[in-house]
Amino acid sequence: MLIKLTDVYKIYGEGLESEVRALDGVSLEIERGDFVAIAGQSGSGKSTLMNVLGCLDVPTYGDYELDGQDVGALSDRQISRIRSRQIGFVFQGYNLIPALNAQENVELPLIYQGIRPAKCHEMARAALERVGLADRAKHRPTEMSGGQQQRVAIARAIAAHPPIIMADEPTGALDSKTGKEILGYLQMLNREGSTVLLITHDLSIAATARRLVRLSDGKIVEDVRQEVDWL
């Protein structure tokens, strides 16, 4: 089992009248190589769940095992290493640095990992080729369309070959045609063996995943396998 949450709570303002249970007793298991859509409306807890799964936040109560490791027992440094080496993040807003070109944006997290410059360049170039942007490597974000910027963000996420890709509303800032192209890249990565977690409020986008986990008020209210036609 790659991911295992057991009775996880994330509570803000615990004990106060204004207490908010963003996650309210969530238990979830995800196997290696799965493609899971985590869906729900604003305030459902889906973003909080992604932050916990991505080791960006810690539960108030409950247990999280990632690839057999008890995340709650790890140091901040160990958790940071997991984020950089085991998880690739793709966000709605791309999160690219405007002053850097596509190649440099993809290289940056590799540099933080301590990979030597020549290897960083090679890995970044290969990742841009995988998303069809080798010819735009020297372009800055302002010189690219939204779809191209999101593909750079995907290249950045996959450059170090992490086993898990977490995509938070990756099509939210794109038109429907470009959004389908981005989903196609995520599906390609899944076919190649990556475990993909897709966070979305849009059930039509969630329908492209092998599995739907739907949240409401911090609880899982649906967890079903889905028939998809892209396999």
ChimeraX attribute file (.defattr): number of C-alpha atoms within 10 A of each C-alpha:
attribute: neighborCount
match mode: 1-to-1
recipient: residues
	/A:1	11
	/A:2	17
	/A:3	16
	/A:4	20
	/A:5	19
	/A:6	15
	/A:7	16
	/A:8	23
	/A:9	22
	/A:10	23
	/A:11	17
	/A:12	14
	/A:13	10
	/A:14	12
	/A:15	9
	/A:16	8
	/A:17	7
	/A:18	9
	/A:19	11
	/A:20	16
	/A:21	19
	/A:22	21
	/A:23	28
	/A:24	19
	/A:25	18
	/A:26	18
	/A:27	16
	/A:28	15
	/A:29	13
	/A:30	17
	/A:31	13
	/A:32	16
	/A:33	17
	/A:34	19
	/A:35	26
	/A:36	26
	/A:37	27
	/A:38	28
	/A:39	27
	/A:40	24
	/A:41	15
	/A:42	12
	/A:43	13
	/A:44	21
	/A:45	25
	/A:46	28
	/A:47	20
	/A:48	19
	/A:49	25
	/A:50	19
	/A:51	16
	/A:52	19
	/A:53	22
	/A:54	22
	/A:55	20
	/A:56	13
	/A:57	13
	/A:58	20
	/A:59	21
	/A:60	14
	/A:61	16
	/A:62	16
	/A:63	19
	/A:64	26
	/A:65	18
	/A:66	18
	/A:67	14
	/A:68	11
	/A:69	13
	/A:70	12
	/A:71	20
	/A:72	16
	/A:73	12
	/A:74	12
	/A:75	10
	/A:76	12
	/A:77	9
	/A:78	11
	/A:79	17
	/A:80	14
	/A:81	13
	/A:82	17
	/A:83	17
	/A:84	17
	/A:85	18
	/A:86	17
	/A:87	23
	/A:88	24
	/A:89	21
	/A:90	24
	/A:91	20
	/A:92	15
	/A:93	16
	/A:94	20
	/A:95	13
	/A:96	21
	/A:97	14
	/A:98	12
	/A:99	11
	/A:100	15
	/A:101	20
	/A:102	31
	/A:103	26
	/A:104	23
	/A:105	23
	/A:106	29
	/A:107	25
	/A:108	16
	/A:109	18
	/A:110	23
	/A:111	15
	/A:112	9
	/A:113	13
	/A:114	9
	/A:115	15
	/A:116	10
	/A:117	12
	/A:118	8
	/A:119	13
	/A:120	23
	/A:121	19
	/A:122	13
	/A:123	23
	/A:124	27
	/A:125	22
	/A:126	17
	/A:127	26
	/A:128	25
	/A:129	15
	/A:130	18
	/A:131	18
	/A:132	14
	/A:133	21
	/A:134	17
	/A:135	10
	/A:136	18
	/A:137	18
	/A:138	14
	/A:139	15
	/A:140	19
	/A:141	23
	/A:142	13
	/A:143	14
	/A:144	14
	/A:145	12
	/A:146	19
	/A:147	20
	/A:148	20
	/A:149	21
	/A:150	28
	/A:151	25
	/A:152	31
	/A:153	27
	/A:154	28
	/A:155	30
	/A:156	28
	/A:157	25
	/A:158	27
	/A:159	23
	/A:160	23
	/A:161	17
	/A:162	18
	/A:163	19
	/A:164	27
	/A:165	25
	/A:166	24
	/A:167	23
	/A:168	22
	/A:169	19
	/A:170	26
	/A:171	25
	/A:172	15
	/A:173	16
	/A:174	16
	/A:175	11
	/A:176	11
	/A:177	10
	/A:178	17
	/A:179	18
	/A:180	15
	/A:181	14
	/A:182	21
	/A:183	18
	/A:184	14
	/A:185	15
	/A:186	24
	/A:187	21
	/A:188	15
	/A:189	21
	/A:190	21
	/A:191	16
	/A:192	10
	/A:193	15
	/A:194	21
	/A:195	25
	/A:196	26
	/A:197	25
	/A:198	25
	/A:199	25
	/A:200	24
	/A:201	20
	/A:202	16
	/A:203	15
	/A:204	9
	/A:205	18
	/A:206	22
	/A:207	17
	/A:208	22
	/A:209	27
	/A:210	20
	/A:211	21
	/A:212	21
	/A:213	20
	/A:214	25
	/A:215	23
	/A:216	19
	/A:217	18
	/A:218	25
	/A:219	20
	/A:220	22
	/A:221	11
	/A:222	12
	/A:223	15
	/A:224	10
	/A:225	12
	/A:226	14
	/A:227	11
	/A:228	11
	/A:229	8
	/A:230	11
	/A:231	9
